[in-house]
Amino acid sequence: GAGTELYRGVGAIVLFGILGAAVVSLTMLPALTVAVLEWRQSRPETSVAPVADRSGQPGFRER
């Protein structure tokens, strides 16, 4: 019918878009997740210095 050629082209674009998204979701995203998790585990831990106890100092007030 009228417009069949147009819909066939649009259908092909939609189909290949869905297939492309599935390939990326099943291959690239898991690999990226593993890479990020390994990178986060390989970083050295940043330690936070303990806060000094200033309760014995003159002029210190509890909040």
Secondary structure by P-SEA (a helix, b strand, c coil): ccaaaaaaaaaaaaaaaaaaaaaaaaccaaaaaaaaaaaaaaccbbbbccccccccccccccc
